[in-house]
Amino acid sequence: MSQIKLVVFDMDGTIIEPRSSWAMIHDYFGTDNTEMLQMYIDHKISDMEFVKADIKLWNSKSDVPVNEKYINSILDKAKPRKGAEELITSLHEANIKTVILSGGIQYLADKWAKEWNMACAFANDLIDDADGNLTANINASGHNKGPLMEKIIKDFDLTGNEVAAVGDTMVDLPMFEIAGLSIAVNTDDERVISKSKYHLKEGSMKQLSDVIISWKNELIN
């Protein structure tokens, strides 16, 4: 029986192809949020301020109001990474549960969590308000994955050593620090790779199945 009981996956760039579901929308509209992104990274603006600026940019490039339905139609074009479905299926067959924890968009996280029979998904809502205008609910801040990771582990009544985290960027490092097994994928960022216990350099995500199922680590809690 595997020591790992739960795998927490980042979504964007990890189990789906777009590096960022937010950037996918910017690419569609031809908008550039580089300046606001840097301000967000530097903690100079909040998540909500960042998203409001994005929505304003999208509407400035659209002939029709950008609403939830419109955004979801763009996100539907996202494709899974090679081997992601096979990996998750094999984990379920080994009685290992799977969860998405993403700074991306909830619609997309829910879509793939349902498609792959994952236990649940935590991301951020892009939804219409009472007046039909696009707004957001921040449920999984890119600056705040650690506390959510801890809550997930507690909700599943597990310890960190029974959990694996899979991600691709610096914002996933708080997950790596908590999980017994941390896996870097789809990245050449040495800061991320150095903090992982396993690095999938290339190829299908399915290769991670044996790594996760056979993982053994000293139990410390």
DOLUM-560288 format. One line per 8 residues: number of its first residue (from 1); their letters; for each residue x, y, z of N, C-alpha, C. Coordinates in Angstrom, 1 decimal. Layout:
NUM = a = X Y Z X Y Z X Y Z ~ ... .
***
This chain:
1 = msqiklvv = 0.8 -1.2 0.0 0.0 0.0 0.0 0.9 1.3 0.0 ~ 0.5 2.2 -0.8 1.3 3.4 -0.9 1.3 4.3 0.3 ~ 2.4 4.9 0.7 2.4 5.8 1.8 1.6 7.1 1.4 ~ 1.6 7.5 0.1 0.9 8.6 -0.3 -0.6 8.3 -0.4 ~ -1.4 9.1 0.2 -2.8 8.9 0.2 -3.6 10.0 -0.6 ~ -2.9 11.1 -0.8 -3.5 12.2 -1.5 -2.4 13.0 -2.3 ~ -2.8 13.4 -3.6 -1.9 14.2 -4.4 -2.6 15.5 -4.7 ~ -2.0 16.6 -4.3 -2.5 17.9 -4.6 -1.8 18.5 -5.8 .
9 = fdmdgtii = -2.6 18.7 -6.9 -2.0 19.2 -8.1 -2.3 20.7 -8.3 ~ -1.2 21.5 -8.6 -1.4 22.7 -9.3 -2.1 22.4 -10.6 ~ -2.8 23.4 -11.2 -3.4 23.2 -12.5 -2.7 23.8 -13.7 ~ -2.6 25.1 -13.7 -2.0 25.7 -14.9 -0.6 25.3 -15.1 ~ -0.3 24.8 -16.3 1.1 24.4 -16.6 1.5 23.1 -16.0 ~ 0.7 22.5 -15.2 1.0 21.3 -14.5 0.2 20.1 -15.0 ~ -1.2 20.3 -15.0 -2.0 19.2 -15.6 -2.8 19.7 -16.8 ~ -2.8 21.0 -17.1 -3.3 21.5 -18.3 -2.2 22.3 -19.0 .
17 = eprsswam = -2.3 22.4 -20.4 -1.3 23.0 -21.2 -1.0 24.4 -20.9 ~ -2.0 25.3 -20.9 -1.7 26.7 -20.7 -0.9 26.9 -19.4 ~ 0.2 27.7 -19.5 1.0 28.0 -18.4 0.2 28.8 -17.3 ~ -0.8 29.6 -17.9 -1.7 30.3 -17.0 -3.0 30.5 -17.6 ~ -4.1 30.1 -16.9 -5.4 30.3 -17.5 -5.8 31.8 -17.6 ~ -5.2 32.6 -16.8 -5.4 34.1 -16.9 -4.7 34.6 -18.2 ~ -3.4 34.1 -18.4 -2.7 34.5 -19.6 -3.4 34.0 -20.9 ~ -4.0 32.9 -20.8 -4.8 32.4 -21.9 -5.8 33.3 -22.4 .
25 = ihdyfgtd = -6.5 34.0 -21.4 -7.5 35.0 -21.7 -6.9 36.2 -22.3 ~ -5.8 36.6 -21.7 -5.1 37.8 -22.3 -4.6 37.6 -23.7 ~ -4.1 36.4 -24.0 -3.7 36.0 -25.3 -4.9 36.1 -26.3 ~ -6.0 35.7 -25.9 -7.2 35.7 -26.7 -7.6 37.2 -27.1 ~ -7.6 38.0 -26.1 -7.9 39.5 -26.4 -6.8 40.3 -26.9 ~ -5.6 39.8 -26.8 -4.4 40.5 -27.2 -4.0 41.6 -26.2 ~ -4.3 41.4 -25.0 -4.0 42.4 -23.9 -2.7 42.0 -23.2 ~ -2.1 43.0 -22.6 -0.8 42.8 -21.9 -0.9 43.4 -20.5 .
33 = ntemlqmy = -0.8 42.5 -19.5 -0.9 42.9 -18.1 0.4 42.8 -17.4 ~ 1.5 42.9 -18.1 2.8 42.7 -17.5 3.1 43.6 -16.4 ~ 2.8 44.9 -16.5 3.0 45.9 -15.4 2.3 45.5 -14.2 ~ 1.0 45.2 -14.3 0.2 44.8 -13.1 0.6 43.5 -12.5 ~ 1.1 42.6 -13.4 1.6 41.3 -12.9 2.8 41.5 -12.0 ~ 3.7 42.4 -12.4 4.9 42.6 -11.6 4.5 43.3 -10.3 ~ 3.5 44.2 -10.3 3.0 44.8 -9.1 2.4 43.8 -8.1 ~ 1.7 42.8 -8.7 1.1 41.7 -7.9 2.2 40.9 -7.3 .
41 = idhkisdm = 3.2 40.5 -8.1 4.3 39.7 -7.6 5.0 40.4 -6.5 ~ 5.2 41.7 -6.6 5.9 42.5 -5.6 5.0 42.9 -4.4 ~ 3.7 42.3 -4.4 2.8 42.5 -3.3 2.4 44.0 -3.2 ~ 2.4 44.7 -4.3 2.0 46.1 -4.3 0.5 46.3 -4.6 ~ -0.2 45.3 -5.1 -1.6 45.3 -5.3 -2.2 43.9 -4.8 ~ -3.5 43.9 -4.4 -4.1 42.7 -4.0 -4.6 41.9 -5.1 ~ -5.0 40.6 -4.8 -5.5 39.7 -5.8 -6.7 40.4 -6.5 ~ -7.6 41.0 -5.7 -8.8 41.6 -6.3 -8.5 42.8 -7.2 .
49 = efvkadik = -7.5 43.6 -6.8 -7.1 44.7 -7.6 -6.5 44.2 -8.9 ~ -5.8 43.1 -8.9 -5.2 42.5 -10.0 -6.2 42.0 -11.0 ~ -7.2 41.3 -10.5 -8.3 40.7 -11.4 -9.1 41.8 -12.0 ~ -9.4 42.9 -11.2 -10.3 44.0 -11.7 -9.5 44.7 -12.9 ~ -8.2 44.8 -12.7 -7.5 45.4 -13.8 -7.5 44.5 -15.1 ~ -7.4 43.2 -14.9 -7.5 42.3 -16.0 -8.9 42.4 -16.7 ~ -9.9 42.4 -15.9 -11.3 42.5 -16.5 -11.5 43.8 -17.3 ~ -10.9 44.9 -16.8 -11.0 46.1 -17.5 -10.3 46.1 -18.8 .
57 = lwnsksdv = -9.1 45.4 -18.8 -8.4 45.3 -20.1 -9.1 44.5 -21.1 ~ -9.7 43.3 -20.6 -10.5 42.5 -21.6 -11.6 43.2 -22.2 ~ -12.4 44.0 -21.4 -13.5 44.7 -21.9 -13.1 45.8 -22.8 ~ -11.9 46.3 -22.6 -11.4 47.4 -23.5 -11.1 46.9 -24.9 ~ -11.0 45.6 -25.1 -10.6 45.0 -26.4 -11.8 44.2 -27.0 ~ -13.0 44.3 -26.3 -14.1 43.5 -26.8 -15.2 44.4 -27.3 ~ -15.9 44.0 -28.4 -17.1 44.7 -28.9 -18.3 44.4 -28.1 ~ -18.3 43.3 -27.3 -19.4 43.0 -26.5 -19.0 42.8 -25.1 .
65 = pvnekyin = -19.9 43.0 -24.1 -19.5 42.8 -22.7 -18.8 41.5 -22.4 ~ -17.8 41.5 -21.7 -17.1 40.2 -21.4 -17.7 39.7 -20.1 ~ -18.5 38.6 -20.2 -19.2 38.0 -19.1 -18.7 36.6 -18.8 ~ -19.3 36.0 -17.8 -18.8 34.6 -17.4 -18.9 33.6 -18.6 ~ -20.0 33.6 -19.3 -20.2 32.7 -20.4 -19.1 32.9 -21.5 ~ -18.8 34.1 -21.8 -17.7 34.4 -22.8 -16.4 33.9 -22.3 ~ -16.0 34.2 -21.0 -14.8 33.7 -20.5 -14.7 32.2 -20.5 ~ -15.7 31.5 -20.1 -15.7 30.1 -20.1 -15.5 29.5 -21.5 .
73 = sildkakp = -16.1 30.1 -22.5 -15.9 29.6 -23.9 -14.5 29.7 -24.3 ~ -13.7 30.7 -23.8 -12.3 30.8 -24.1 -11.5 29.7 -23.3 ~ -11.9 29.5 -22.1 -11.2 28.5 -21.2 -11.4 27.1 -21.7 ~ -12.6 26.9 -22.4 -12.9 25.5 -22.9 -11.8 25.0 -23.9 ~ -11.0 25.9 -24.4 -10.0 25.6 -25.4 -8.8 25.0 -24.8 ~ -8.7 25.1 -23.5 -7.5 24.5 -22.8 -7.5 23.0 -22.9 ~ -6.3 22.5 -23.1 -6.1 21.0 -23.2 -5.3 20.5 -22.1 ~ -5.5 19.2 -21.7 -4.6 18.6 -20.7 -3.2 18.3 -21.2 .
81 = rkgaeeli = -2.3 18.3 -20.2 -0.9 17.9 -20.6 -0.9 16.4 -20.8 ~ 0.1 16.0 -21.6 0.2 14.6 -22.0 0.4 13.8 -20.8 ~ -0.4 12.8 -20.7 -0.3 11.8 -19.6 -1.0 12.2 -18.3 ~ -1.6 13.4 -18.3 -2.3 13.8 -17.0 -3.4 12.9 -16.7 ~ -4.3 12.6 -17.6 -5.5 11.8 -17.4 -5.0 10.4 -16.9 ~ -4.0 9.8 -17.6 -3.6 8.5 -17.3 -3.0 8.4 -15.9 ~ -2.2 9.5 -15.5 -1.6 9.6 -14.2 -2.7 9.6 -13.1 ~ -3.7 10.4 -13.3 -4.7 10.6 -12.3 -5.6 9.3 -12.2 .
89 = tslheani = -5.8 8.7 -13.3 -6.6 7.4 -13.3 -5.8 6.3 -12.5 ~ -4.5 6.2 -12.8 -3.7 5.2 -12.1 -3.6 5.5 -10.6 ~ -3.6 6.7 -10.2 -3.6 7.1 -8.8 -4.9 6.6 -8.1 ~ -6.0 6.9 -8.8 -7.3 6.5 -8.2 -7.4 5.0 -8.1 ~ -6.8 4.3 -9.1 -6.8 2.8 -9.0 -6.0 2.3 -7.8 ~ -5.0 3.1 -7.4 -4.2 2.7 -6.2 -4.8 3.3 -4.9 ~ -6.1 3.8 -5.0 -6.8 4.4 -3.9 -6.1 5.6 -3.3 ~ -5.5 6.4 -4.2 -4.9 7.7 -3.8 -5.8 8.8 -4.4 .
97 = ktvilsgg = -6.3 9.6 -3.5 -7.2 10.7 -3.9 -6.4 11.8 -4.5 ~ -7.1 12.6 -5.3 -6.5 13.7 -6.0 -7.3 15.0 -5.9 ~ -6.6 16.1 -5.8 -7.2 17.5 -5.6 -6.5 18.5 -6.5 ~ -7.2 19.5 -6.9 -6.6 20.6 -7.6 -6.5 21.8 -6.6 ~ -5.4 22.4 -6.5 -5.2 23.7 -5.8 -4.5 24.6 -6.7 ~ -5.2 25.6 -7.2 -4.7 26.5 -8.3 -5.0 27.9 -8.1 ~ -4.1 28.8 -8.4 -4.3 30.2 -8.5 -5.1 30.6 -9.8 ~ -5.4 29.6 -10.6 -6.2 29.8 -11.8 -7.7 30.0 -11.6 .
105 = iqyladkw = -8.4 29.6 -12.6 -9.9 29.9 -12.6 -10.7 28.7 -12.3 ~ -11.7 28.9 -11.4 -12.5 27.8 -10.8 -13.2 27.0 -11.9 ~ -13.8 27.7 -12.9 -14.5 27.0 -13.9 -13.7 25.9 -14.6 ~ -12.4 26.2 -14.9 -11.5 25.3 -15.5 -11.1 24.2 -14.5 ~ -10.9 24.5 -13.3 -10.5 23.5 -12.3 -11.7 22.6 -12.0 ~ -12.9 23.1 -12.0 -14.1 22.2 -11.8 -14.3 21.3 -13.0 ~ -14.1 21.9 -14.1 -14.3 21.1 -15.4 -13.4 19.8 -15.4 ~ -12.1 20.0 -15.1 -11.2 18.9 -15.2 -11.3 18.0 -13.9 .
113 = akewnmac = -11.6 18.6 -12.8 -11.8 17.7 -11.6 -13.0 16.8 -11.8 ~ -14.0 17.3 -12.4 -15.2 16.4 -12.8 -14.8 15.4 -13.8 ~ -14.2 15.9 -14.9 -13.8 15.0 -16.0 -13.0 13.8 -15.5 ~ -12.1 14.0 -14.5 -11.2 13.0 -14.0 -11.5 12.4 -12.6 ~ -12.8 12.8 -12.2 -13.3 12.2 -10.9 -12.3 12.5 -9.7 ~ -11.8 13.7 -9.7 -11.0 14.2 -8.6 -11.9 14.6 -7.4 ~ -11.3 14.6 -6.2 -12.1 14.8 -5.0 -12.7 16.2 -5.0 ~ -11.9 17.2 -5.3 -12.4 18.6 -5.2 -11.4 19.5 -5.9 .
121 = afandlid = -11.7 20.7 -6.1 -10.9 21.7 -6.7 -11.0 23.1 -6.0 ~ -9.9 23.7 -5.8 -9.8 25.0 -5.2 -9.1 26.0 -6.2 ~ -9.9 27.0 -6.6 -9.3 28.0 -7.5 -10.1 29.3 -7.3 ~ -10.2 30.2 -8.3 -10.8 31.5 -8.2 -11.9 31.7 -9.1 ~ -13.0 32.1 -8.6 -14.2 32.3 -9.5 -14.1 33.6 -10.3 ~ -14.4 33.4 -11.6 -14.8 34.5 -12.5 -16.2 34.4 -12.9 ~ -17.1 35.2 -12.2 -18.5 35.0 -12.4 -19.2 36.4 -12.6 ~ -20.4 36.3 -13.0 -21.2 37.5 -13.2 -21.8 38.0 -11.9 .
129 = dadgnlta = -21.8 39.3 -11.7 -22.5 39.8 -10.5 -24.0 40.0 -10.7 ~ -24.7 40.6 -9.8 -26.1 40.7 -10.0 -26.6 41.5 -11.2 ~ -25.6 42.4 -11.6 -25.9 43.2 -12.8 -25.4 42.6 -14.1 ~ -24.9 41.4 -14.0 -24.4 40.7 -15.2 -23.0 41.2 -15.6 ~ -22.3 41.8 -14.7 -20.9 42.3 -15.0 -19.9 41.2 -14.4 ~ -18.8 41.0 -15.1 -17.9 40.0 -14.7 -17.1 40.5 -13.4 ~ -17.1 39.6 -12.4 -16.3 39.9 -11.2 -15.6 38.7 -10.7 ~ -15.0 38.7 -9.6 -14.2 37.6 -9.1 -14.4 37.3 -7.6 .
137 = ninasghn = -14.3 36.1 -7.2 -14.1 35.7 -5.8 -12.8 35.0 -5.7 ~ -11.9 35.5 -4.8 -10.6 35.0 -4.7 -10.6 33.9 -3.6 ~ -10.5 32.7 -4.0 -10.6 31.5 -3.0 -9.2 30.9 -2.8 ~ -8.3 31.1 -3.8 -7.0 30.5 -3.8 -5.9 31.4 -4.3 ~ -5.6 32.4 -3.5 -4.6 33.4 -3.9 -3.3 32.8 -4.3 ~ -2.6 33.3 -5.3 -1.3 32.9 -5.7 -0.3 33.1 -4.6 ~ -0.6 34.0 -3.6 0.3 34.2 -2.5 0.0 33.4 -1.3 ~ -1.0 32.5 -1.4 -1.6 31.9 -0.2 -1.8 30.4 -0.3 .
145 = kgplmeki = -1.0 29.7 -1.0 -1.3 28.3 -1.2 -1.0 27.4 0.1 ~ -0.1 27.9 0.9 0.3 27.2 2.1 -0.8 26.9 3.0 ~ -1.6 27.9 3.5 -2.7 27.7 4.4 -3.8 26.8 3.8 ~ -4.0 27.0 2.5 -5.0 26.2 1.9 -4.6 24.7 1.8 ~ -3.3 24.5 1.5 -2.7 23.2 1.5 -2.9 22.5 2.9 ~ -2.6 23.3 4.0 -2.8 22.7 5.3 -4.2 22.4 5.6 ~ -5.1 23.2 5.1 -6.6 23.0 5.4 -7.0 21.7 4.6 ~ -6.5 21.5 3.4 -6.9 20.3 2.6 -6.4 19.1 3.4 .
153 = ikdfdltg = -5.1 19.1 3.8 -4.6 17.9 4.5 -5.4 17.6 5.8 ~ -5.8 18.7 6.5 -6.6 18.5 7.7 -8.0 17.9 7.4 ~ -8.6 18.5 6.3 -9.9 18.0 5.9 -9.9 16.5 5.5 ~ -8.8 16.1 5.0 -8.7 14.7 4.6 -8.1 13.8 5.7 ~ -7.9 14.4 6.9 -7.4 13.7 8.1 -6.1 13.0 7.8 ~ -5.2 13.7 7.2 -3.9 13.1 6.8 -2.7 13.9 7.5 ~ -1.5 13.4 7.3 -0.3 14.1 7.7 0.4 14.5 6.4 ~ 1.3 15.5 6.6 2.1 15.9 5.4 2.8 14.8 4.7 .
161 = nevaavgd = 3.3 13.8 5.4 4.0 12.7 4.8 3.2 11.8 4.0 ~ 1.9 11.9 4.1 0.9 11.1 3.3 0.5 11.9 2.1 ~ 1.0 13.0 1.8 0.6 13.9 0.7 1.7 14.2 -0.2 ~ 1.4 14.2 -1.5 2.3 14.7 -2.6 1.8 16.0 -3.2 ~ 2.7 16.9 -3.5 2.3 18.1 -4.2 3.0 18.2 -5.6 ~ 2.3 18.5 -6.6 2.8 18.6 -7.9 2.6 20.0 -8.5 ~ 3.7 20.7 -8.9 3.6 22.0 -9.4 4.7 22.4 -10.3 ~ 4.7 23.7 -10.8 5.6 24.1 -11.8 6.2 25.5 -11.6 .
169 = tmvdlpmf = 5.8 26.2 -10.6 6.3 27.6 -10.4 6.5 27.9 -8.9 ~ 7.1 29.1 -8.7 7.5 29.5 -7.4 6.3 29.6 -6.4 ~ 5.1 29.9 -6.9 3.9 29.9 -6.1 3.5 28.6 -5.5 ~ 4.1 27.5 -6.1 3.8 26.2 -5.6 4.7 25.7 -4.4 ~ 5.7 26.5 -4.1 6.7 26.2 -3.1 6.1 26.0 -1.7 ~ 5.1 26.8 -1.3 4.5 26.5 0.0 3.8 25.2 0.1 ~ 3.3 24.7 -1.1 2.8 23.3 -1.1 3.9 22.3 -0.9 ~ 5.1 22.6 -1.6 6.2 21.7 -1.6 6.7 21.5 -0.1 .
177 = eiaglsia = 6.7 22.6 0.6 7.3 22.7 1.9 6.5 21.8 2.9 ~ 5.2 21.7 2.6 4.3 21.0 3.5 4.2 19.5 3.2 ~ 4.3 19.2 1.9 4.1 17.8 1.4 5.3 16.9 1.7 ~ 5.0 15.6 1.9 6.1 14.6 2.1 6.8 14.4 0.8 ~ 6.1 14.5 -0.3 6.7 14.3 -1.6 6.4 15.5 -2.5 ~ 7.4 16.2 -2.9 7.2 17.4 -3.8 7.7 17.1 -5.2 ~ 6.9 17.4 -6.2 7.3 17.0 -7.6 7.2 18.3 -8.5 ~ 8.3 18.6 -9.1 8.4 19.7 -10.1 8.2 19.2 -11.5 .
185 = vntdderv = 7.3 19.8 -12.2 7.0 19.4 -13.6 7.0 20.6 -14.5 ~ 7.3 20.3 -15.8 7.1 21.4 -16.8 7.8 22.7 -16.5 ~ 9.1 22.6 -16.0 9.8 23.8 -15.5 11.3 23.6 -15.7 ~ 11.9 24.7 -16.0 13.4 24.7 -15.9 13.9 25.7 -14.8 ~ 12.9 26.2 -14.0 13.3 27.1 -12.9 14.0 26.4 -11.8 ~ 15.3 26.7 -11.7 16.1 26.0 -10.7 15.6 26.2 -9.2 ~ 14.9 27.4 -9.0 14.4 27.6 -7.7 13.3 26.6 -7.3 ~ 12.5 26.3 -8.3 11.5 25.3 -8.1 12.0 23.9 -8.0 .
193 = iskskyhl = 12.9 23.6 -9.0 13.5 22.2 -9.0 14.3 21.9 -7.7 ~ 15.0 22.9 -7.2 15.9 22.7 -6.0 15.0 22.4 -4.8 ~ 13.8 22.8 -4.8 12.9 22.6 -3.6 12.0 21.3 -3.8 ~ 12.2 20.6 -4.9 11.4 19.4 -5.1 12.2 18.2 -4.8 ~ 11.5 17.1 -4.4 12.1 15.9 -4.1 12.2 15.0 -5.4 ~ 11.4 15.4 -6.4 11.5 14.7 -7.7 11.2 15.7 -8.8 ~ 12.0 15.6 -9.9 11.8 16.5 -11.0 11.5 15.7 -12.3 ~ 10.3 15.8 -12.8 10.0 15.2 -14.1 10.5 16.2 -15.2 .
201 = kegsmkql = 11.6 15.8 -15.8 12.3 16.7 -16.7 11.5 16.8 -18.1 ~ 11.0 15.7 -18.5 10.3 15.8 -19.8 9.4 14.5 -20.0 ~ 8.6 14.5 -21.0 7.8 13.3 -21.3 6.4 13.3 -20.6 ~ 5.8 12.2 -20.6 4.4 12.1 -20.2 4.3 12.2 -18.7 ~ 3.2 12.8 -18.2 2.9 12.9 -16.8 2.7 11.5 -16.2 ~ 2.3 10.5 -17.0 2.1 9.2 -16.6 3.3 8.6 -15.9 ~ 4.5 9.1 -16.2 5.7 8.6 -15.6 5.7 8.7 -14.1 ~ 4.9 9.7 -13.6 4.9 10.0 -12.2 4.1 8.9 -11.3 .
209 = sdviiswk = 3.4 8.1 -12.0 2.6 7.1 -11.3 3.4 6.2 -10.4 ~ 4.4 5.6 -10.9 5.3 4.7 -10.1 6.0 5.5 -9.0 ~ 6.4 6.7 -9.4 7.1 7.5 -8.4 6.3 7.7 -7.1 ~ 5.0 8.1 -7.4 4.1 8.5 -6.3 3.7 7.2 -5.5 ~ 3.3 6.2 -6.3 2.7 5.0 -5.6 3.8 4.3 -4.8 ~ 5.0 4.3 -5.2 6.1 3.6 -4.5 6.9 4.5 -3.5 ~ 6.5 5.7 -3.4 7.3 6.7 -2.5 7.3 6.2 -1.1 ~ 8.5 6.2 -0.5 8.7 5.9 0.9 9.5 7.1 1.5 .
217 = nelin = 9.0 7.6 2.6 9.8 8.6 3.3 9.7 8.4 4.8 ~ 10.6 8.9 5.5 10.6 8.7 7.0 9.4 9.4 7.6 ~ 8.6 8.7 8.3 7.4 9.2 8.9 7.8 10.0 10.2 ~ 7.5 11.3 10.1 7.9 12.1 11.3 6.7 12.8 12.0 ~ 5.5 12.5 11.5 4.3 13.0 12.2 3.1 12.2 11.9 .
***
